Amino acid sequence: MAGAAHLIVDVAGTPCALPQAEIREILPLPRLHAPPASGGPLAGLLNLGGEPVPVVDLALLFGLRDVAETDDPYRHVILARGGSLGLLVDRALDVMQVADESLRPVEPERSLNGCVVAEFTRGHELVHRLSLPRILTLEERVRLDALAAESRDRLARFAFNETIQPA
């Protein structure tokens, strides 16, 4: 019964799983900065030690919700292992070991960019196993990287200069 640990998350009532190996950390919903050019599924940018990280609302991205839920303080941000992307979910529910033989492969054309790679059951519910690298298309990733770079440049302009200037 070889398998891997998966984080089970709730995305607008839909149970999804991410391999624990692809996750850096789980954060309670922090304050996010939404640049003027943002919108759609981009919930905002997370300032992680001076490094802006785009946070995508999975419910909006997957079309499971039409409007961002701003009044739920109990949502979670799942930070990708590389640290360059955050995923906003309704709840991080559980970590569970999923046996390889219980995973049923899903055809890539059944989900956008083939992001749902398998399904398995948890109790009486069907869980969609997501591939973190496939959640965004290449174009979406490029646009988010550009927004993060703009934000990084803007933050750099506010860098504190520790050099004391002579009077």
Secondary structure as GFF3:
##gff-version 3
##sequence-region A 1 167
A	DSSP	beta_strand	3	11	.	.	.	ID=ss1
A	DSSP	beta_strand	14	19	.	.	.	ID=ss2
A	DSSP	three_ten_helix	20	22	.	.	.	ID=ss3
A	DSSP	beta_strand	23	28	.	.	.	ID=ss4
A	DSSP	beta_strand	42	48	.	.	.	ID=ss5
A	DSSP	beta_strand	51	57	.	.	.	ID=ss6
A	DSSP	alpha_helix	58	61	.	.	.	ID=ss7
A	DSSP	beta_strand	76	80	.	.	.	ID=ss8
A	DSSP	beta_strand	86	89	.	.	.	ID=ss9
A	DSSP	beta_strand	91	99	.	.	.	ID=ss10
A	DSSP	three_ten_helix	100	102	.	.	.	ID=ss11
A	DSSP	beta_strand	104	105	.	.	.	ID=ss12
A	DSSP	three_ten_helix	108	110	.	.	.	ID=ss13
A	DSSP	three_ten_helix	112	114	.	.	.	ID=ss14
A	DSSP	beta_strand	116	122	.	.	.	ID=ss15
A	DSSP	beta_strand	125	130	.	.	.	ID=ss16
A	DSSP	three_ten_helix	132	134	.	.	.	ID=ss17
A	DSSP	alpha_helix	138	157	.	.	.	ID=ss18
###
